[in-house]
Amino acid sequence: MKKILIAPSTDPCPIKNLTTYVKQLEDAGADWIHCDIMDGKFVPKRTFDYLILAFIRKETKLPLDVHLMVQQPMKVVKDYVKYGANIITVHYEVFIDKLSLINALQEIRKMGVKVGLSIKPETSVDVLENILHYIDLVLIMSVEPGKSGQEFIKESLIKIAYLNKKRTEQGLDFLIEVDGGVNTTNSSIITVSGADVLVSGNAVYNSDNRRKSMDILRGKKEL
């Protein structure tokens, strides 16, 4: 049985409580910290920047999975790497063509971090067909990015299964990460479809027992 990684999101935790929350997540058994970075342009919401990431880095040894929901990621990516990111995920939709995207992915890898690529719900998974060998992680957005608490889009399961099939056919080892509406009632079908990493916001943040909730997300315990 493969290991399922749980990456609780920094959203919806208020910025003033982030460092405390991150310590609590590490104590409760989180595998990664998923850092949602929004610039108010690619998505309407605005969150924190690399200076706050630096404070988070000081509080945990867990990998920081930085999801750049920003319009111009290559202008800021060096700062996030400098201040502690272990994984940098950018969005397919912000690049003008595949050549500029591939160049960006290669540039990020040269910075010494893992490279992720995300697609929004309306973006077809087919666009990733010739890019998969450039990345370490595909992040499937199963809600519209920018707002916590939305319901999981069931059509995302088709994308996950497609990527899992392509990974096997092409002998690749990228991880499939899913972000949006992931909770203890749908996590099993998401992982059965092929997901390796589950990002969870409200399901963990609002839980009375975060360790148990994360174990349920992993499939280790029953509700």
Backbone as ProteinMPNN parsed JSONL, in Angstrom:
{"seq_chain_A": "MKKILIAPSTDPCPIKNLTTYVKQLEDAGADWIHCDIMDGKFVPKRTFDYLILAFIRKETKLPLDVHLMVQQPMKVVKDYVKYGANIITVHYEVFIDKLSLINALQEIRKMGVKVGLSIKPETSVDVLENILHYIDLVLIMSVEPGKSGQEFIKESLIKIAYLNKKRTEQGLDFLIEVDGGVNTTNSSIITVSGADVLVSGNAVYNSDNRRKSMDILRGKKEL", "coords_chain_A": {"N_chain_A": [[0.853, -1.198, 0.0], [0.644, 2.144, -0.941], [2.199, 5.102, 0.427], [0.339, 7.78, 1.617], [0.603, 11.208, 1.489], [0.023, 13.941, 3.65], [-0.733, 17.285, 3.355], [-1.41, 19.857, 5.01], [-3.075, 22.973, 4.504], [-2.014, 26.414, 4.602], [-4.048, 28.166, 4.365], [-7.228, 28.078, 5.71], [-6.058, 29.555, 7.858], [-5.562, 32.405, 9.928], [-3.082, 34.925, 9.286], [-1.7, 35.924, 11.537], [-1.727, 33.784, 13.254], [-0.294, 31.797, 12.077], [2.364, 30.699, 12.5], [2.104, 29.397, 14.961], [0.096, 27.561, 14.292], [1.396, 26.02, 12.343], [3.366, 24.739, 13.883], [1.692, 23.192, 15.471], [0.6, 21.513, 13.538], [2.849, 20.059, 12.711], [3.419, 18.686, 15.079], [1.145, 17.134, 15.143], [1.491, 15.343, 13.135], [1.626, 15.993, 10.381], [2.766, 15.756, 6.966], [3.777, 17.522, 5.01], [3.837, 21.121, 4.734], [1.493, 23.002, 3.173], [1.791, 25.856, 1.472], [-0.157, 28.436, 0.666], [0.085, 30.868, -1.643], [-1.091, 33.883, -2.685], [-1.658, 36.506, -4.98], [-3.579, 38.442, -5.372], [-4.142, 39.012, -7.96], [-3.85, 36.919, -9.95], [-5.665, 35.351, -8.646], [-8.53, 36.61, -6.848], [-8.097, 36.919, -4.09], [-5.667, 37.871, -1.605], [-2.759, 36.755, 0.008], [-0.058, 35.869, 2.138], [3.518, 36.733, 1.873], [6.954, 36.012, 0.873], [8.377, 36.868, 3.097], [6.847, 36.242, 5.335], [6.885, 33.538, 4.931], [9.48, 32.987, 5.665], [9.368, 33.161, 8.461], [7.702, 30.99, 8.971], [9.374, 28.934, 8.092], [11.306, 28.913, 10.099], [9.953, 27.714, 12.143], [9.44, 25.053, 11.625], [10.567, 21.807, 10.524], [9.458, 20.493, 8.492], [8.819, 19.778, 4.994], [8.25, 22.611, 2.937], [5.706, 23.29, 0.918], [5.219, 25.193, -1.586], [2.761, 26.936, -3.142], [2.332, 28.835, -5.791], [0.053, 30.973, -6.546], [0.054, 33.17, -8.458], [0.41, 35.925, -10.74], [2.828, 36.502, -12.032], [5.038, 34.442, -11.557], [7.821, 33.959, -11.906], [9.102, 36.254, -11.241], [9.209, 36.319, -8.537], [9.985, 33.893, -7.528], [12.644, 33.238, -6.762], [12.925, 34.496, -4.301], [11.181, 33.043, -2.667], [12.401, 30.565, -2.689], [14.835, 31.249, -1.487], [13.985, 31.877, 1.095], [13.095, 29.499, 2.167], [11.43, 27.573, 0.789], [10.718, 24.244, -0.259], [9.462, 22.951, -2.269], [8.301, 24.239, -5.273], [5.44, 25.28, -6.813], [3.963, 26.216, -9.798], [1.5, 27.864, -11.898], [0.023, 26.533, -14.801], [-1.566, 28.176, -16.371], [-0.579, 30.799, -16.383], [1.442, 31.161, -18.18], [2.596, 32.123, -21.419], [3.083, 30.364, -23.488], [4.035, 26.922, -24.188], [6.795, 26.655, -24.392], [7.891, 28.798, -22.931], [6.925, 28.052, -20.461], [8.224, 25.563, -20.017], [10.871, 26.421, -19.949], [10.763, 27.957, -17.623], [10.187, 25.992, -15.697], [12.538, 24.486, -15.803], [14.349, 26.41, -14.968], [13.528, 26.832, -12.329], [14.099, 24.316, -11.231], [16.879, 24.361, -11.31], [17.39, 25.932, -9.159], [17.459, 24.308, -7.024], [15.232, 23.119, -5.84], [12.212, 21.09, -5.608], [9.975, 20.723, -8.389], [6.782, 21.827, -9.218], [3.647, 21.715, -11.02], [0.601, 23.27, -11.619], [-2.915, 22.993, -12.477], [-5.928, 24.735, -13.172], [-9.47, 24.154, -12.467], [-10.946, 24.433, -14.925], [-9.086, 23.976, -16.873], [-7.932, 21.703, -19.247], [-6.661, 18.473, -18.62], [-5.139, 17.359, -20.572], [-3.313, 19.196, -21.538], [-0.967, 18.834, -20.245], [0.385, 16.8, -21.381], [2.935, 16.641, -22.8], [4.693, 17.564, -20.946], [5.08, 16.353, -18.57], [7.449, 14.968, -17.888], [9.152, 16.923, -17.068], [8.621, 17.685, -14.514], [8.199, 17.325, -10.907], [5.891, 17.082, -9.575], [2.378, 17.169, -9.98], [-0.202, 19.372, -9.495], [-3.496, 19.13, -8.984], [-6.109, 21.262, -9.107], [-8.999, 21.068, -7.4], [-11.023, 22.677, -6.828], [-12.088, 26.04, -7.583], [-9.303, 28.092, -7.564], [-8.347, 30.215, -4.811], [-10.279, 30.587, -2.851], [-11.141, 29.356, 0.232], [-12.871, 26.433, 1.471], [-14.635, 25.504, -0.495], [-16.686, 23.18, -2.409], [-15.614, 19.941, -3.382], [-14.8, 19.293, -6.748], [-16.138, 16.866, -8.641], [-15.393, 15.959, -11.163], [-12.712, 16.165, -11.158], [-11.613, 13.772, -10.443], [-11.394, 12.304, -12.771], [-9.277, 13.57, -14.049], [-7.216, 12.988, -12.244], [-7.073, 10.173, -12.428], [-6.349, 9.945, -15.111], [-3.775, 11.109, -15.117], [-2.483, 9.326, -13.436], [-2.535, 7.024, -14.985], [-0.996, 7.865, -17.205], [1.426, 8.285, -15.939], [2.191, 5.689, -15.23], [2.299, 4.453, -17.777], [4.354, 5.915, -19.012], [6.479, 5.503, -17.374], [7.152, 7.293, -15.333], [7.777, 9.269, -12.319], [6.473, 11.336, -11.016], [4.625, 13.069, -8.469], [1.133, 13.079, -7.664], [-0.828, 15.586, -6.649], [-3.597, 16.849, -4.822], [-5.836, 19.49, -4.424], [-8.338, 21.159, -2.771], [-11.434, 21.139, -1.402], [-10.984, 18.693, -0.23], [-11.659, 16.16, 2.057], [-12.507, 14.131, 4.978], [-14.463, 12.414, 4.087], [-14.302, 12.101, 1.345], [-11.707, 11.491, 0.734], [-10.748, 8.871, 0.342], [-11.685, 7.954, -2.192], [-10.357, 9.75, -3.775], [-7.657, 9.101, -3.394], [-7.69, 6.45, -4.273], [-8.113, 6.89, -6.942], [-5.637, 7.722, -7.713], [-4.158, 9.72, -6.456], [-1.401, 11.045, -4.568], [-0.683, 12.953, -2.723], [-2.469, 14.837, -0.433], [-3.985, 17.895, -0.094], [-5.309, 19.755, 2.482], [-7.538, 22.048, 3.835], [-9.839, 23.346, 5.54], [-10.785, 20.898, 6.606], [-8.779, 19.931, 8.217], [-7.926, 22.176, 9.692], [-10.227, 22.98, 11.122], [-10.715, 20.811, 12.688], [-11.325, 18.907, 15.68], [-9.567, 17.025, 16.462], [-6.751, 16.871, 15.101], [-4.671, 15.113, 14.433], [-6.0, 12.631, 14.246], [-7.795, 13.23, 12.188], [-6.035, 13.618, 10.04], [-4.976, 11.063, 9.868], [-7.262, 9.669, 9.072], [-7.638, 10.835, 6.573], [-5.412, 9.764, 5.31], [-6.241, 7.194, 5.161], [-5.901, 5.48, 7.228], [-7.524, 5.213, 9.46], [-10.908, 4.658, 10.481], [-13.934, 6.601, 10.128]], "CA_chain_A": [[0.0, 0.0, 0.0], [1.498, 3.321, -1.039], [2.049, 6.096, 1.478], [-0.36, 9.008, 1.258], [1.136, 12.356, 2.208], [-0.953, 14.964, 3.996], [-0.133, 18.622, 3.331], [-2.396, 20.863, 5.426], [-2.873, 24.28, 3.897], [-1.96, 27.603, 5.453], [-5.358, 28.805, 4.224], [-7.757, 29.386, 6.098], [-5.525, 30.081, 9.124], [-5.156, 33.821, 9.895], [-1.631, 35.092, 9.24], [-1.151, 36.134, 12.878], [-1.673, 32.498, 13.96], [0.315, 30.795, 11.205], [3.514, 29.986, 13.062], [1.57, 28.487, 15.983], [-0.619, 26.494, 13.59], [2.382, 25.152, 11.702], [3.944, 23.897, 14.933], [0.651, 22.23, 15.847], [0.496, 20.541, 12.449], [4.01, 19.168, 12.774], [3.212, 17.823, 16.243], [0.016, 16.233, 14.868], [1.883, 14.332, 12.157], [1.572, 16.402, 8.976], [3.944, 15.4, 6.174], [4.235, 18.764, 4.409], [3.002, 22.308, 4.93], [1.138, 23.572, 1.875], [1.744, 27.308, 1.64], [-0.928, 29.072, -0.397], [0.531, 32.235, -1.905], [-1.992, 34.511, -3.646], [-1.208, 37.885, -5.203], [-4.685, 39.353, -5.615], [-4.246, 39.249, -9.41], [-4.209, 35.626, -10.549], [-6.928, 35.109, -7.939], [-8.894, 37.859, -6.165], [-7.607, 36.977, -2.716], [-4.237, 38.101, -1.374], [-2.313, 36.142, 1.268], [1.232, 36.36, 2.616], [4.619, 36.673, 0.929], [8.14, 35.25, 1.283], [8.843, 37.296, 4.422], [6.107, 35.402, 6.281], [7.403, 32.18, 4.734], [10.717, 32.882, 6.448], [8.973, 32.865, 9.846], [7.204, 29.609, 8.977], [10.539, 28.059, 7.958], [11.985, 28.835, 11.392], [9.129, 26.976, 13.101], [9.227, 23.653, 11.269], [11.514, 21.119, 9.648], [8.685, 19.851, 7.433], [8.93, 20.4, 3.671], [7.31, 23.679, 2.632], [5.147, 23.072, -0.412], [4.782, 26.559, -1.905], [1.863, 26.986, -4.3], [2.322, 30.223, -6.232], [-1.12, 31.417, -7.307], [0.445, 34.548, -8.774], [0.403, 36.204, -12.17], [4.189, 36.496, -12.573], [5.801, 33.671, -10.573], [9.267, 33.977, -12.078], [9.635, 37.473, -10.645], [9.288, 36.17, -7.082], [10.32, 32.529, -7.129], [13.94, 33.196, -6.081], [12.731, 34.909, -2.912], [10.564, 31.937, -1.92], [13.446, 29.545, -2.513], [15.788, 31.8, -0.517], [13.44, 31.896, 2.447], [12.776, 28.205, 2.74], [10.588, 26.642, 0.037], [11.298, 22.983, -0.72], [8.749, 22.644, -3.504], [7.674, 25.41, -5.877], [4.443, 24.928, -7.819], [3.448, 27.35, -10.567], [0.294, 27.542, -12.654], [0.097, 26.425, -16.26], [-2.346, 29.228, -17.027], [0.061, 32.122, -16.406], [2.508, 31.197, -19.184], [2.057, 32.446, -22.742], [3.192, 29.179, -24.346], [4.691, 25.799, -23.516], [8.237, 26.859, -24.349], [8.19, 29.653, -21.776], [6.643, 27.249, -19.279], [9.306, 24.589, -19.836], [12.056, 27.184, -19.528], [10.558, 28.332, -16.223], [10.32, 24.78, -14.88], [13.961, 24.147, -15.752], [15.003, 27.433, -14.156], [13.194, 26.549, -10.927], [14.851, 23.121, -10.812], [18.269, 24.754, -11.102], [17.477, 26.587, -7.857], [17.649, 23.275, -6.008], [13.979, 22.7, -5.214], [11.318, 20.277, -6.419], [9.184, 21.549, -9.299], [5.396, 21.426, -9.383], [2.833, 22.44, -11.993], [-0.815, 23.162, -11.271], [-3.928, 23.426, -13.432], [-7.223, 25.117, -12.613], [-10.526, 23.202, -12.848], [-11.404, 24.52, -16.312], [-7.99, 23.619, -17.777], [-7.904, 20.281, -19.575], [-5.44, 17.782, -18.19], [-4.381, 17.009, -21.774], [-2.257, 20.18, -21.812], [0.247, 18.395, -19.562], [0.843, 15.604, -22.077], [4.366, 16.633, -23.145], [5.402, 18.335, -19.919], [5.153, 15.576, -17.332], [8.814, 14.547, -17.553], [9.894, 18.078, -16.556], [8.135, 18.062, -13.191], [8.195, 16.364, -9.805], [4.578, 17.075, -8.956], [1.247, 17.82, -10.635], [-1.224, 19.774, -8.527], [-4.828, 19.259, -9.55], [-7.022, 22.093, -8.332], [-10.332, 20.455, -7.439], [-11.943, 23.806, -6.646], [-11.529, 27.238, -8.189], [-8.322, 28.612, -6.605], [-8.513, 31.541, -4.233], [-11.265, 30.66, -1.788], [-11.2, 28.141, 1.039], [-14.189, 25.951, 1.883], [-15.486, 25.12, -1.616], [-16.968, 21.753, -2.552], [-14.772, 19.193, -4.312], [-15.344, 19.091, -8.093], [-15.993, 15.423, -8.867], [-14.716, 15.711, -12.441], [-11.267, 16.13, -10.891], [-11.216, 12.366, -10.339], [-11.01, 11.867, -14.116], [-7.931, 14.1, -14.272], [-6.289, 12.227, -11.402], [-6.92, 8.844, -13.021], [-5.611, 10.13, -16.363], [-2.366, 11.32, -14.781], [-1.97, 8.071, -12.88], [-2.34, 6.14, -16.134], [0.147, 8.365, -17.97], [2.631, 8.059, -15.131], [2.545, 4.279, -15.373], [2.645, 4.18, -19.177], [5.604, 6.575, -19.379], [7.529, 5.164, -16.412], [7.533, 8.507, -14.612], [7.58, 9.15, -10.873], [5.932, 12.555, -10.43], [3.542, 12.906, -7.515], [-0.145, 13.707, -7.985], [-1.323, 16.29, -5.479], [-4.964, 17.335, -5.036], [-6.094, 20.621, -3.529], [-9.642, 21.79, -2.882], [-12.584, 20.347, -1.007], [-10.569, 17.366, 0.25], [-12.069, 15.945, 3.444], [-12.451, 12.741, 5.441], [-15.477, 11.589, 3.421], [-13.97, 11.851, -0.069], [-10.27, 11.255, 0.548], [-10.45, 7.515, -0.13], [-11.889, 7.856, -3.643], [-9.311, 10.566, -4.4], [-6.406, 8.333, -3.399], [-7.9, 5.278, -5.136], [-7.981, 7.37, -8.319], [-4.213, 7.847, -8.016], [-3.489, 10.821, -5.761], [-0.36, 10.709, -3.592], [-0.589, 14.032, -1.733], [-3.752, 15.503, -0.218], [-3.965, 19.196, 0.563], [-6.581, 19.942, 3.186], [-7.628, 23.301, 4.582], [-10.823, 23.338, 6.617], [-10.964, 19.58, 7.219], [-7.77, 19.798, 9.268], [-7.905, 23.376, 10.525], [-11.397, 23.029, 12.001], [-10.879, 19.534, 13.378], [-11.047, 18.835, 17.114], [-8.46, 16.083, 16.625], [-6.077, 16.981, 13.81], [-3.925, 13.883, 14.148], [-6.964, 11.622, 13.798], [-8.307, 13.641, 10.876], [-5.014, 13.339, 9.034], [-4.912, 9.604, 9.719], [-8.41, 9.284, 8.259], [-7.321, 11.253, 5.199], [-4.437, 8.798, 4.803], [-6.874, 5.89, 5.057], [-5.436, 4.617, 8.337], [-8.554, 5.042, 10.48], [-12.288, 4.842, 10.034], [-14.678, 7.685, 10.75]], "C_chain_A": [[0.888, 1.248, 0.0], [1.202, 4.294, 0.099], [1.363, 7.332, 0.919], [0.179, 10.134, 2.129], [0.038, 13.384, 2.442], [-0.241, 16.307, 4.128], [-1.188, 19.651, 3.72], [-2.034, 22.237, 4.883], [-2.79, 25.385, 4.937], [-3.257, 28.398, 5.388], [-6.393, 27.802, 4.731], [-7.199, 29.986, 7.399], [-5.148, 31.563, 8.986], [-3.633, 33.943, 9.969], [-1.03, 35.211, 10.638], [-1.005, 34.832, 13.665], [-0.878, 31.432, 13.213], [1.45, 30.017, 11.851], [3.076, 29.002, 14.142], [0.887, 27.294, 15.329], [0.348, 25.506, 12.951], [3.035, 24.224, 12.723], [2.949, 22.824, 15.368], [0.519, 21.135, 14.788], [1.659, 19.554, 12.463], [3.86, 18.187, 13.931], [2.129, 16.777, 15.986], [0.31, 15.234, 13.748], [1.735, 14.702, 10.696], [2.861, 16.012, 8.262], [4.592, 16.623, 5.542], [3.377, 19.897, 4.947], [2.76, 22.92, 3.553], [0.91, 25.065, 2.046], [1.052, 27.952, 0.441], [-0.532, 30.537, -0.524], [-0.34, 32.822, -3.011], [-1.663, 36.0, -3.742], [-2.327, 38.898, -5.423], [-4.881, 39.68, -7.084], [-4.631, 37.96, -10.14], [-5.51, 35.114, -9.942], [-7.253, 36.377, -7.159], [-8.285, 38.027, -4.778], [-6.103, 37.244, -2.686], [-3.859, 37.485, -0.026], [-0.959, 36.716, 1.661], [2.323, 36.224, 1.55], [5.804, 35.917, 1.526], [8.669, 35.667, 2.649], [8.13, 36.508, 5.53], [6.577, 33.955, 6.164], [8.669, 31.965, 5.557], [10.417, 32.568, 7.91], [8.453, 31.436, 9.965], [8.375, 28.629, 8.933], [11.261, 27.865, 9.283], [11.25, 27.945, 12.385], [8.992, 25.496, 12.792], [10.354, 23.111, 10.392], [10.784, 20.427, 8.496], [8.926, 20.534, 6.088], [7.857, 21.466, 3.478], [6.953, 23.608, 1.151], [4.483, 24.377, -0.847], [4.028, 26.598, -3.229], [1.686, 28.45, -4.702], [1.122, 30.507, -7.14], [-0.931, 32.896, -7.609], [0.583, 34.709, -10.279], [1.787, 36.122, -12.798], [5.13, 35.764, -11.599], [7.31, 33.795, -10.698], [9.907, 35.248, -11.543], [9.859, 37.322, -9.14], [9.848, 34.826, -6.625], [11.649, 32.447, -6.374], [13.81, 33.56, -4.608], [12.122, 33.774, -2.081], [11.555, 30.792, -1.702], [14.432, 30.004, -1.439], [15.278, 31.67, 0.905], [12.796, 30.584, 2.888], [11.894, 27.247, 1.992], [11.371, 25.386, -0.342], [10.701, 22.536, -2.046], [8.127, 23.95, -4.002], [6.719, 24.938, -6.968], [3.911, 26.197, -8.474], [2.236, 26.898, -11.368], [0.526, 27.564, -14.157], [-0.49, 27.663, -16.927], [-1.633, 30.579, -17.144], [1.153, 32.246, -17.476], [1.918, 31.352, -20.586], [2.126, 31.265, -23.701], [3.988, 28.111, -23.6], [6.205, 25.974, -23.425], [8.62, 27.72, -23.153], [7.928, 28.912, -20.47], [7.784, 26.282, -18.988], [10.586, 25.287, -19.383], [11.961, 27.567, -18.06], [10.738, 27.129, -15.303], [11.791, 24.395, -14.727], [14.739, 25.14, -14.891], [14.753, 27.189, -12.662], [14.0, 25.353, -10.422], [16.314, 23.456, -10.527], [18.479, 25.444, -9.756], [17.564, 25.58, -6.71], [16.401, 22.842, -5.273], [13.213, 21.778, -6.156], [10.397, 21.199, -7.209], [7.777, 20.977, -9.447], [4.695, 22.277, -10.422], [1.367, 22.191, -11.677], [-1.703, 23.59, -12.427], [-5.232, 23.71, -12.697], [-8.297, 24.142, -13.097], [-10.928, 23.249, -14.318], [-10.319, 24.164, -17.328], [-7.965, 22.118, -18.001], [-6.577, 19.658, -19.15], [-4.564, 17.403, -19.381], [-3.222, 17.96, -22.044], [-0.923, 19.762, -21.203], [0.972, 17.259, -20.296], [2.353, 15.568, -22.307], [5.23, 17.375, -22.127], [5.729, 17.489, -18.691], [6.576, 15.187, -16.932], [9.683, 15.703, -17.054], [9.591, 18.373, -15.081], [8.212, 16.926, -12.173], [6.79, 16.159, -9.248], [3.563, 17.768, -9.866], [0.209, 18.118, -9.56], [-2.539, 20.007, -9.256], [-5.679, 20.111, -8.615], [-8.435, 21.533, -8.498], [-11.408, 21.424, -6.953], [-11.325, 24.97, -7.403], [-10.564, 27.876, -7.191], [-8.68, 30.001, -6.093], [-9.502, 31.644, -3.103], [-11.352, 29.33, -1.064], [-12.647, 27.744, 1.308], [-15.128, 25.552, 0.76], [-15.657, 23.603, -1.678], [-16.091, 21.136, -3.64], [-15.49, 18.996, -5.645], [-15.079, 17.647, -8.509], [-15.284, 15.082, -10.174], [-13.196, 15.67, -12.28], [-10.758, 14.692, -10.824], [-10.769, 11.828, -11.695], [-9.596, 12.34, -14.439], [-6.893, 13.296, -13.496], [-6.013, 10.856, -12.01], [-6.123, 8.906, -14.327], [-4.116, 10.268, -16.082], [-1.728, 10.053, -14.234], [-1.67, 7.075, -13.998], [-1.12, 6.562, -16.944], [1.459, 8.12, -17.234], [3.121, 6.621, -15.28], [3.028, 3.971, -16.781], [4.015, 4.728, -19.549], [6.742, 6.294, -18.406], [8.041, 6.353, -15.639], [7.212, 8.364, -13.127], [7.092, 10.446, -10.227], [4.792, 12.211, -9.462], [2.29, 13.613, -8.02], [-0.71, 14.274, -6.682], [-2.705, 16.862, -5.8], [-5.291, 18.362, -3.962], [-7.476, 21.201, -3.803], [-10.789, 20.867, -2.52], [-12.252, 18.947, -0.523], [-10.955, 17.234, 1.722], [-12.094, 14.459, 3.774], [-13.503, 11.845, 4.792], [-15.133, 11.282, 1.97], [-12.51, 11.488, -0.306], [-9.965, 9.877, -0.032], [-10.63, 7.38, -1.633], [-10.85, 8.68, -4.396], [-8.006, 9.779, -4.471], [-6.525, 7.077, -4.258], [-7.738, 5.668, -6.601], [-6.532, 7.594, -8.719], [-3.468, 8.943, -7.298], [-2.493, 10.311, -4.728], [-0.304, 11.705, -2.439], [-1.945, 14.727, -1.648], [-3.53, 16.813, 0.524], [-5.327, 19.381, 1.221], [-6.527, 21.223, 4.002], [-8.551, 23.159, 5.773], [-10.933, 21.997, 7.337], [-9.954, 19.328, 8.333], [-7.847, 20.978, 10.231], [-9.046, 23.391, 11.543], [-11.623, 21.751, 12.803], [-10.559, 19.638, 14.877], [-9.87, 17.907, 17.411], [-7.724, 16.006, 15.286], [-5.28, 15.734, 13.453], [-4.863, 12.802, 13.607], [-7.49, 11.962, 12.41], [-7.298, 13.349, 9.779], [-4.84, 11.847, 8.819], [-6.077, 9.087, 8.878], [-8.177, 9.655, 6.798], [-6.343, 10.281, 4.542], [-5.069, 7.431, 4.561], [-6.493, 4.947, 6.159], [-6.515, 4.343, 9.365], [-9.923, 5.263, 9.868], [-12.91, 6.028, 10.752], [-15.383, 7.189, 12.015]], "O_chain_A": [[1.776, 1.386, 0.842], [0.105, 4.308, 0.657], [1.757, 7.862, -0.119], [0.208, 10.025, 3.355], [-0.771, 13.663, 1.557], [0.711, 16.456, 4.894], [-1.802, 20.259, 2.843], [-0.865, 22.615, 4.81], [-3.403, 25.312, 6.002], [-3.53, 29.216, 6.267], [-6.427, 26.699, 4.185], [-7.842, 30.859, 7.982], [-4.481, 31.936, 8.021], [-2.977, 33.148, 10.642], [0.038, 34.656, 10.899], [-0.248, 34.776, 14.634], [-0.797, 30.289, 13.665], [1.486, 28.79, 11.756], [3.613, 27.898, 14.232], [1.073, 26.154, 15.755], [0.138, 24.295, 13.014], [3.234, 23.042, 12.444], [3.331, 21.678, 15.605], [0.345, 19.962, 15.12], [1.469, 18.356, 12.252], [4.14, 16.998, 13.784], [2.176, 15.676, 16.534], [-0.521, 14.377, 13.444], [1.718, 13.817, 9.841], [3.924, 15.946, 8.881], [5.816, 16.748, 5.537], [2.323, 19.667, 5.54], [3.699, 23.307, 2.858], [-0.052, 25.485, 2.689], [1.606, 28.004, -0.657], [-0.783, 31.341, 0.373], [-0.335, 32.328, -4.138], [-1.424, 36.666, -2.735], [-2.059, 40.08, -5.637], [-5.699, 40.535, -7.423], [-5.626, 37.925, -10.864], [-6.345, 34.524, -10.628], [-6.348, 37.147, -6.837], [-7.995, 39.143, -4.348], [-5.371, 36.893, -3.611], [-4.564, 37.675, 0.965], [-0.735, 37.92, 1.532], [2.091, 35.677, 0.472], [5.672, 35.261, 2.559], [9.353, 34.877, 3.301], [8.741, 36.153, 6.538], [6.659, 33.235, 7.159], [8.895, 30.875, 6.083], [11.138, 31.789, 8.533], [8.732, 30.751, 10.949], [8.377, 27.622, 9.641], [11.771, 26.78, 9.562], [11.842, 27.473, 13.356], [8.474, 24.747, 13.621], [10.994, 23.841, 9.636], [11.422, 19.841, 7.622], [9.207, 21.731, 6.043], [6.693, 21.25, 3.814], [7.784, 23.835, 0.271], [3.325, 24.633, -0.516], [4.589, 26.327, -4.291], [0.979, 29.206, -4.035], [1.184, 30.3, -8.352], [-1.648, 33.754, -7.095], [0.84, 33.743, -10.998], [1.922, 35.724, -13.955], [5.922, 36.398, -10.902], [8.015, 33.741, -9.69], [11.129, 35.314, -11.406], [10.603, 38.096, -8.537], [10.152, 34.652, -5.445], [11.768, 31.66, -5.435], [14.504, 32.997, -3.762], [12.504, 33.571, -0.928], [11.544, 30.138, -0.659], [14.818, 29.216, -0.576], [16.049, 31.383, 1.82], [12.043, 30.553, 3.861], [11.616, 26.168, 2.514], [12.546, 25.462, -0.703], [11.34, 21.841, -2.836], [7.499, 24.676, -3.232], [7.129, 24.282, -7.925], [3.468, 27.126, -7.799], [1.976, 25.702, -11.499], [1.138, 28.482, -14.703], [0.035, 28.14, -17.933], [-2.054, 31.422, -17.936], [1.724, 33.322, -17.654], [0.872, 30.782, -20.896], [1.32, 31.17, -24.626], [4.539, 28.36, -22.528], [6.828, 25.491, -22.48], [9.573, 27.404, -22.44], [8.633, 29.122, -19.482], [8.255, 26.19, -17.855], [11.299, 24.778, -18.517], [12.953, 27.511, -17.334], [11.37, 27.236, -14.252], [12.229, 24.02, -13.639], [15.668, 24.764, -14.176], [15.661, 27.324, -11.842], [14.522, 25.38, -9.308], [16.915, 22.898, -9.609], [19.606, 25.532, -9.268], [17.726, 25.968, -5.553], [16.491, 22.258, -4.194], [13.52, 21.692, -7.346], [10.076, 22.303, -6.771], [7.601, 19.8, -9.76], [5.089, 23.415, -10.678], [0.943, 21.05, -11.491], [-1.322, 24.426, -13.247], [-5.591, 23.026, -11.739], [-8.061, 23.384, -14.038], [-11.223, 22.207, -14.904], [-10.604, 24.06, -18.521], [-7.975, 21.345, -17.042], [-5.513, 20.256, -19.31], [-3.37, 17.153, -19.214], [-2.252, 17.584, -22.702], [0.128, 20.27, -21.593], [2.042, 16.819, -19.875], [2.986, 14.55, -22.03], [6.361, 17.763, -22.422], [6.561, 17.873, -17.87], [6.87, 15.088, -15.741], [10.829, 15.486, -16.659], [10.242, 19.223, -14.473], [8.278, 15.748, -12.522], [6.529, 15.187, -8.54], [3.847, 18.815, -10.447], [-0.205, 17.231, -8.813], [-2.68, 20.948, -10.038], [-5.938, 19.728, -7.474], [-8.99, 21.529, -9.597], [-12.549, 21.036, -6.701], [-10.169, 24.898, -7.82], [-10.969, 28.177, -6.068], [-9.227, 30.836, -6.813], [-9.573, 32.683, -2.446], [-11.608, 28.296, -1.68], [-13.536, 28.593, 1.367], [-16.303, 25.285, 1.013], [-14.887, 22.848, -1.086], [-15.862, 21.742, -4.687], [-16.649, 18.581, -5.674], [-13.929, 17.253, -8.706], [-14.646, 14.034, -10.281], [-12.484, 15.195, -13.166], [-9.592, 14.433, -11.119], [-9.868, 10.992, -11.766], [-8.809, 11.601, -15.031], [-5.829, 12.964, -14.019], [-4.862, 10.429, -12.097], [-5.318, 8.02, -14.611], [-3.293, 9.623, -16.73], [-0.574, 9.747, -14.535], [-0.664, 6.368, -13.953], [-0.305, 5.724, -17.328], [2.474, 7.787, -17.845], [4.317, 6.374, -15.436], [4.048, 3.305, -16.961], [4.757, 4.099, -20.303], [7.852, 6.793, -18.592], [9.227, 6.426, -15.318], [6.476, 7.464, -12.723], [7.272, 10.641, -9.025], [4.098, 11.207, -9.62], [2.376, 14.622, -8.719], [-1.024, 13.538, -5.747], [-2.951, 17.307, -6.921], [-5.063, 18.146, -2.772], [-7.762, 21.672, -4.904], [-11.083, 19.919, -3.249], [-13.14, 18.101, -0.415], [-10.618, 18.093, 2.536], [-11.741, 13.627, 2.938], [-13.434, 10.625, 4.937], [-15.625, 10.298, 1.418], [-12.121, 11.207, -1.44], [-9.025, 9.729, -0.813], [-9.803, 6.749, -2.292], [-10.499, 8.35, -5.529], [-7.328, 9.79, -5.498], [-5.555, 6.682, -4.905], [-7.276, 4.865, -7.411], [-6.213, 7.652, -9.906], [-2.263, 9.097, -7.497], [-2.712, 9.279, -4.093], [0.072, 11.354, -1.321], [-2.5, 15.152, -2.662], [-2.965, 16.841, 1.617], [-6.366, 19.187, 0.589], [-5.588, 21.45, 4.765], [-8.103, 22.884, 6.886], [-11.152, 21.962, 8.548], [-10.239, 18.597, 9.281], [-7.834, 20.792, 11.448], [-8.847, 23.774, 12.696], [-12.618, 21.631, 13.517], [-9.648, 20.359, 15.282], [-9.255, 17.99, 18.474], [-8.045, 15.169, 14.442], [-5.226, 15.345, 12.286], [-4.545, 12.137, 12.621], [-7.617, 11.085, 11.556], [-7.668, 12.882, 8.702], [-4.582, 11.411, 7.697], [-5.906, 8.177, 8.068], [-8.485, 8.876, 5.896], [-6.443, 10.011, 3.345], [-4.507, 6.603, 3.845], [-6.726, 3.743, 6.057], [-6.441, 3.342, 10.079], [-10.072, 5.966, 8.868], [-12.477, 6.413, 11.838], [-16.066, 7.963, 12.686]]}, "name": "protein", "num_of_chains": 1, "seq": "MKKILIAPSTDPCPIKNLTTYVKQLEDAGADWIHCDIMDGKFVPKRTFDYLILAFIRKETKLPLDVHLMVQQPMKVVKDYVKYGANIITVHYEVFIDKLSLINALQEIRKMGVKVGLSIKPETSVDVLENILHYIDLVLIMSVEPGKSGQEFIKESLIKIAYLNKKRTEQGLDFLIEVDGGVNTTNSSIITVSGADVLVSGNAVYNSDNRRKSMDILRGKKEL"}
